[in-house]
Amino acid sequence: MPTVIKSVFICISLWHISVQACDLKEPLVSLSGPLTMVLEELDLLQSKKLKAISTFHPIAKKTNARMIAGGVFLSNKELATFKNSLVYYDKSFELKKLFESAKLEAYSISSVGKDSFAFSSEVINVVASLTEGCEEKVSLLKKKIGKIQNSLLTEFNHKKIIFFVGEITTKLPELVMVHDGPMLFLKEHELVKTYPSELAYVNWSQREIKKMKDFLQIGLADGKGDKLVKEHLKEQKWNLKYRGVFIPGIRQVFFLRDLSRLSF
């Protein structure tokens, strides 16, 4: 091969490598909500290598993946379609047994005991290991999350909050989020006072609630858009709706960012 042609060929090859599109390395099935939400942020929902995601993942972008119900009731026929794919799922003993019996290459992801920021970083690293050509997007996403965290640590000003699981109606929802999700981060960094318990979720008592009259009572509910929807009921009672607010990780990071900007 003549030297000039060879040089041109090498330059074209190097250019192709440098502009390699961000994509998955191999076929993937995501039955993990946190993983799917990071895939969305990296614009990987339309990857042809993403074979299936759960219908329970509230994505806002288009995807070429099949939407499946997921869970322990996956049929043998459906499981057979996963044979040549990596499978990721949210930690579940039942799903682990199901995938082991189907002899699938399946990996669990657990958010237990991890705040929204720490868990987001963990999931982003998992996704990064499954991709190629995504280094810049991954780096930008990590910086974005780091910026949000630093902002919260210095500027969060809602000091007394009770998060109820579900919308507040004429009654308060039965469960309070105390040591999990977005509240876990706020509590561990002493940014808020909340319902007194070390449990992740707890059934509130009337006696305790009466002592907390000056606390914001916020009913959390899943929303459809990326805008945090605020509904004032009366006095200190509010409902907040946000897409993916109950999915651990990056969606909860964005919820905390938008919550910090609200005035009550």
FIMAR-199444 format. One record per residue (C-alpha): residue number from 1; x, y, z; residue in three letters. Coordinates in Angstrom, 3 decimals. Example, Ala and Ser with C-alpha at 12.3 -4.5 7.8 and 13.67 -1.06 7.14 Angstrom:
BEGIN
ATOM  marvo        c1        c2        c3  zamar
ATOM      1    12.300    -4.500     7.800    ALA
ATOM      2    13.670    -1.060     7.140    SER
//
This chain:
BEGIN
ATOM  marvo        c1        c2        c3  zamar
ATOM      1     0.000     0.000     0.000    MET
ATOM      2     1.502     3.395    -0.983    PRO
ATOM      3     2.627     5.517     1.968    THR
ATOM      4     0.186     8.386     1.222    VAL
ATOM      5    -2.833     6.075     0.960    ILE
ATOM      6    -1.748     4.243     4.072    LYS
ATOM      7    -1.493     7.524     5.994    SER
ATOM      8    -4.945     8.608     4.840    VAL
ATOM      9    -6.359     5.240     5.882    PHE
ATOM     10    -4.816     5.567     9.352    ILE
ATOM     11    -6.171     9.119     9.758    CYS
ATOM     12    -9.668     8.028     8.762    ILE
ATOM     13    -9.496     5.122    11.195    SER
ATOM     14    -8.349     7.373    14.035    LEU
ATOM     15   -11.091     9.895    13.227    TRP
ATOM     16   -13.681     7.109    13.273    HIS
ATOM     17   -12.504     5.993    16.707    ILE
ATOM     18   -12.541     9.565    18.057    SER
ATOM     19   -16.141    10.163    16.979    VAL
ATOM     20   -17.418     6.741    18.022    GLN
ATOM     21   -21.019     7.069    19.105    ALA
ATOM     22   -21.984     6.390    22.698    CYS
ATOM     23   -23.591     2.939    22.762    ASP
ATOM     24   -23.939    -0.279    24.710    LEU
ATOM     25   -21.215    -2.876    24.233    LYS
ATOM     26   -23.603    -5.818    24.089    GLU
ATOM     27   -27.321    -6.635    24.270    PRO
ATOM     28   -28.932    -5.557    27.543    LEU
ATOM     29   -32.235    -6.123    29.330    VAL
ATOM     30   -32.900    -3.605    32.108    SER
ATOM     31   -35.453    -4.620    34.715    LEU
ATOM     32   -33.820    -2.132    37.077    SER
ATOM     33   -35.497     1.253    37.388    GLY
ATOM     34   -32.347     3.086    38.553    PRO
ATOM     35   -30.347     1.616    35.660    LEU
ATOM     36   -32.983     2.544    33.078    THR
ATOM     37   -33.106     6.127    34.372    MET
ATOM     38   -29.344     6.486    33.862    VAL
ATOM     39   -29.641     4.978    30.383    LEU
ATOM     40   -32.194     7.696    29.658    GLU
ATOM     41   -29.829    10.439    30.816    GLU
ATOM     42   -27.087     9.099    28.538    LEU
ATOM     43   -29.487     8.936    25.551    ASP
ATOM     44   -29.193     5.153    25.354    LEU
ATOM     45   -32.881     4.275    25.355    LEU
ATOM     46   -32.869     4.160    21.554    GLN
ATOM     47   -29.843     1.888    21.346    SER
ATOM     48   -30.562    -1.173    19.223    LYS
ATOM     49   -28.684    -3.200    21.821    LYS
ATOM     50   -31.184    -2.327    24.545    LEU
ATOM     51   -33.568    -5.242    24.087    LYS
ATOM     52   -36.156    -4.706    26.821    ALA
ATOM     53   -37.075    -2.546    29.798    ILE
ATOM     54   -39.884    -2.730    32.333    SER
ATOM     55   -43.224    -1.024    31.785    THR
ATOM     56   -42.854     0.242    35.365    PHE
ATOM     57   -39.953     2.523    34.407    HIS
ATOM     58   -41.414     6.023    33.802    PRO
ATOM     59   -39.238     7.041    30.864    ILE
ATOM     60   -39.858    10.326    29.058    ALA
ATOM     61   -37.780     9.638    25.950    LYS
ATOM     62   -38.497     7.267    23.076    LYS
ATOM     63   -37.059     3.772    23.132    THR
ATOM     64   -36.671     0.937    20.647    ASN
ATOM     65   -36.642    -1.586    23.488    ALA
ATOM     66   -39.589    -3.875    24.135    ARG
ATOM     67   -41.669    -2.847    27.127    MET
ATOM     68   -42.324    -5.864    29.332    ILE
ATOM     69   -44.217    -6.279    32.588    ALA
ATOM     70   -41.217    -7.863    34.312    GLY
ATOM     71   -41.262    -9.329    37.796    GLY
ATOM     72   -41.514   -12.884    39.072    VAL
ATOM     73   -44.291   -13.696    36.606    PHE
ATOM     74   -42.081   -13.529    33.530    LEU
ATOM     75   -43.006   -16.414    31.267    SER
ATOM     76   -40.509   -19.020    30.104    ASN
ATOM     77   -41.101   -17.761    26.583    LYS
ATOM     78   -40.115   -14.234    27.624    GLU
ATOM     79   -37.101   -15.446    29.585    LEU
ATOM     80   -35.894   -17.331    26.518    ALA
ATOM     81   -35.571   -14.003    24.674    THR
ATOM     82   -33.013   -12.867    27.291    PHE
ATOM     83   -30.581   -15.706    26.543    LYS
ATOM     84   -28.028   -13.650    24.623    ASN
ATOM     85   -28.337   -10.508    26.739    SER
ATOM     86   -27.031    -9.222    30.033    LEU
ATOM     87   -29.891    -8.812    32.502    VAL
ATOM     88   -29.932    -6.240    35.317    TYR
ATOM     89   -32.669    -6.132    37.936    TYR
ATOM     90   -33.436    -4.494    41.270    ASP
ATOM     91   -32.421    -6.792    44.120    LYS
ATOM     92   -35.009    -9.488    44.717    SER
ATOM     93   -34.573   -12.986    46.098    PHE
ATOM     94   -37.427   -14.275    43.940    GLU
ATOM     95   -36.001   -12.785    40.739    LEU
ATOM     96   -32.564   -14.158    41.576    LYS
ATOM     97   -33.996   -17.664    41.822    LYS
ATOM     98   -35.961   -17.156    38.599    LEU
ATOM     99   -32.935   -16.041    36.592    PHE
ATOM    100   -30.701   -18.736    38.056    GLU
ATOM    101   -33.202   -21.433    37.083    SER
ATOM    102   -33.338   -19.959    33.573    ALA
ATOM    103   -29.495   -19.933    33.497    LYS
ATOM    104   -29.347   -16.262    32.557    LEU
ATOM    105   -26.440   -13.882    33.072    GLU
ATOM    106   -28.274   -11.621    35.514    ALA
ATOM    107   -26.983    -9.046    37.995    TYR
ATOM    108   -28.847    -7.381    40.842    SER
ATOM    109   -28.634    -3.750    41.924    ILE
ATOM    110   -29.430    -2.772    45.505    SER
ATOM    111   -30.079     0.715    46.897    SER
ATOM    112   -30.537    -0.423    50.502    VAL
ATOM    113   -28.818     1.936    52.938    GLY
ATOM    114   -27.504     4.230    50.181    LYS
ATOM    115   -28.487     7.853    49.743    ASP
ATOM    116   -29.619     9.149    46.355    SER
ATOM    117   -26.246    10.637    45.424    PHE
ATOM    118   -24.069     7.696    46.457    ALA
ATOM    119   -26.394     5.268    44.716    PHE
ATOM    120   -26.531     7.414    41.563    SER
ATOM    121   -22.746     7.333    41.302    SER
ATOM    122   -22.761     3.570    41.769    GLU
ATOM    123   -25.332     3.019    39.007    VAL
ATOM    124   -23.587     5.430    36.626    ILE
ATOM    125   -20.381     3.418    37.073    ASN
ATOM    126   -22.286     0.213    36.297    VAL
ATOM    127   -23.715     1.731    33.115    VAL
ATOM    128   -20.303     3.125    32.152    ALA
ATOM    129   -18.861    -0.399    32.313    SER
ATOM    130   -21.554    -1.571    29.877    LEU
ATOM    131   -20.903     1.129    27.287    THR
ATOM    132   -18.325     2.368    24.827    GLU
ATOM    133   -17.760     5.867    23.500    GLY
ATOM    134   -19.708     7.341    26.422    CYS
ATOM    135   -16.827     8.681    28.485    GLU
ATOM    136   -17.631    12.346    27.882    GLU
ATOM    137   -21.356    11.931    28.593    LYS
ATOM    138   -20.615     9.954    31.759    VAL
ATOM    139   -18.155    12.601    32.940    SER
ATOM    140   -20.647    15.421    32.332    LEU
ATOM    141   -23.406    13.531    34.175    LEU
ATOM    142   -21.152    12.936    37.186    LYS
ATOM    143   -20.223    16.622    37.266    LYS
ATOM    144   -23.899    17.572    37.073    LYS
ATOM    145   -24.731    15.370    40.061    ILE
ATOM    146   -21.738    16.659    42.019    GLY
ATOM    147   -22.847    20.240    41.397    LYS
ATOM    148   -26.366    19.478    42.625    ILE
ATOM    149   -25.000    17.824    45.770    GLN
ATOM    150   -22.728    20.761    46.586    ASN
ATOM    151   -25.598    23.181    46.048    SER
ATOM    152   -27.864    21.258    48.426    LEU
ATOM    153   -25.199    21.076    51.126    LEU
ATOM    154   -24.822    24.855    51.130    THR
ATOM    155   -28.233    26.199    50.104    GLU
ATOM    156   -31.021    23.797    51.172    PHE
ATOM    157   -33.355    25.801    53.410    ASN
ATOM    158   -36.426    23.636    54.110    HIS
ATOM    159   -35.541    22.632    57.640    LYS
ATOM    160   -38.543    20.641    58.851    LYS
ATOM    161   -40.190    18.156    56.489    ILE
ATOM    162   -42.271    14.997    56.736    ILE
ATOM    163   -42.465    13.005    53.490    PHE
ATOM    164   -45.612    10.890    53.200    PHE
ATOM    165   -45.704     8.061    50.659    VAL
ATOM    166   -48.635     9.013    48.448    GLY
ATOM    167   -50.841    12.043    47.986    GLU
ATOM    168   -52.420    13.757    50.958    ILE
ATOM    169   -56.204    13.841    50.581    THR
ATOM    170   -58.694    14.223    53.405    THR
ATOM    171   -56.378    11.885    55.290    LYS
ATOM    172   -52.631    11.546    55.595    LEU
ATOM    173   -51.088     8.512    53.822    PRO
ATOM    174   -50.216     5.703    56.205    GLU
ATOM    175   -46.455     5.588    55.564    LEU
ATOM    176   -43.752     8.174    56.225    VAL
ATOM    177   -40.383     8.062    54.412    MET
ATOM    178   -37.752     8.533    57.095    VAL
ATOM    179   -34.486     6.778    56.322    HIS
ATOM    180   -34.617     6.087    52.602    ASP
ATOM    181   -34.553     7.798    49.210    GLY
ATOM    182   -34.205    11.589    49.106    PRO
ATOM    183   -34.889    11.895    52.835    MET
ATOM    184   -31.897     9.697    53.660    LEU
ATOM    185   -29.478    12.193    52.101    PHE
ATOM    186   -31.132    15.177    53.788    LEU
ATOM    187   -31.174    13.430    57.134    LYS
ATOM    188   -27.610    12.084    57.037    GLU
ATOM    189   -26.261    15.560    56.254    HIS
ATOM    190   -28.440    17.133    58.948    GLU
ATOM    191   -30.175    19.385    56.444    LEU
ATOM    192   -33.642    18.644    57.826    VAL
ATOM    193   -35.506    17.443    60.861    LYS
ATOM    194   -38.158    14.836    60.169    THR
ATOM    195   -40.297    12.156    61.790    TYR
ATOM    196   -38.370    10.477    64.658    PRO
ATOM    197   -37.425     6.959    63.566    SER
ATOM    198   -34.436     5.021    62.245    GLU
ATOM    199   -36.624     2.815    60.067    LEU
ATOM    200   -36.681     3.377    56.318    ALA
ATOM    201   -40.474     3.744    56.370    TYR
ATOM    202   -42.786     3.919    59.336    VAL
ATOM    203   -46.486     4.110    60.147    ASN
ATOM    204   -46.884     7.477    61.808    TRP
ATOM    205   -48.622     7.988    65.120    SER
ATOM    206   -51.110    10.763    65.863    GLN
ATOM    207   -49.247    11.570    69.057    ARG
ATOM    208   -45.974    12.300    67.221    GLU
ATOM    209   -47.615    14.194    64.361    ILE
ATOM    210   -49.323    16.535    66.835    LYS
ATOM    211   -45.894    17.476    68.229    LYS
ATOM    212   -44.749    18.504    64.722    MET
ATOM    213   -47.249    21.246    63.875    LYS
ATOM    214   -44.604    23.513    62.332    ASP
ATOM    215   -43.308    20.800    59.958    PHE
ATOM    216   -44.098    20.796    56.257    LEU
ATOM    217   -46.280    17.761    55.538    GLN
ATOM    218   -45.557    16.715    51.970    ILE
ATOM    219   -47.349    13.947    50.108    GLY
ATOM    220   -45.095    12.463    47.425    LEU
ATOM    221   -46.564    11.031    44.237    ALA
ATOM    222   -45.248     9.949    40.859    ASP
ATOM    223   -45.723    12.515    38.099    GLY
ATOM    224   -45.658    12.451    34.319    LYS
ATOM    225   -43.364    15.306    33.384    GLY
ATOM    226   -39.988    16.621    34.471    ASP
ATOM    227   -41.556    19.635    36.134    LYS
ATOM    228   -42.064    19.310    39.876    LEU
ATOM    229   -45.787    19.914    40.382    VAL
ATOM    230   -46.695    21.606    43.661    LYS
ATOM    231   -50.200    21.550    45.113    GLU
ATOM    232   -51.038    23.475    48.268    HIS
ATOM    233   -53.806    21.906    50.315    LEU
ATOM    234   -54.007    23.883    53.550    LYS
ATOM    235   -51.717    25.251    56.232    GLU
ATOM    236   -48.500    23.189    56.125    GLN
ATOM    237   -49.866    20.451    53.846    LYS
ATOM    238   -48.658    20.069    50.242    TRP
ATOM    239   -48.567    17.448    47.501    ASN
ATOM    240   -45.549    17.159    45.213    LEU
ATOM    241   -45.630    15.134    41.999    LYS
ATOM    242   -42.444    14.212    40.166    TYR
ATOM    243   -41.596    11.613    37.554    ARG
ATOM    244   -39.673     8.735    39.125    GLY
ATOM    245   -39.664    10.173    42.647    VAL
ATOM    246   -39.807     6.660    44.133    PHE
ATOM    247   -37.067     5.228    41.902    ILE
ATOM    248   -33.773     5.272    43.831    PRO
ATOM    249   -30.888     7.162    42.335    GLY
ATOM    250   -30.745     9.845    39.715    ILE
ATOM    251   -34.435    10.734    39.556    ARG
ATOM    252   -34.384    11.402    43.290    GLN
ATOM    253   -31.279    13.558    42.854    VAL
ATOM    254   -33.180    15.714    40.370    PHE
ATOM    255   -36.178    15.790    42.714    PHE
ATOM    256   -33.993    17.156    45.531    LEU
ATOM    257   -32.555    19.796    43.175    ARG
ATOM    258   -36.047    21.004    42.240    ASP
ATOM    259   -37.328    20.742    45.820    LEU
ATOM    260   -34.554    23.063    46.996    SER
ATOM    261   -35.773    25.708    44.550    ARG
ATOM    262   -39.345    25.699    45.841    LEU
ATOM    263   -40.855    28.190    48.229    SER
ATOM    264   -43.663    27.052    50.536    PHE
//
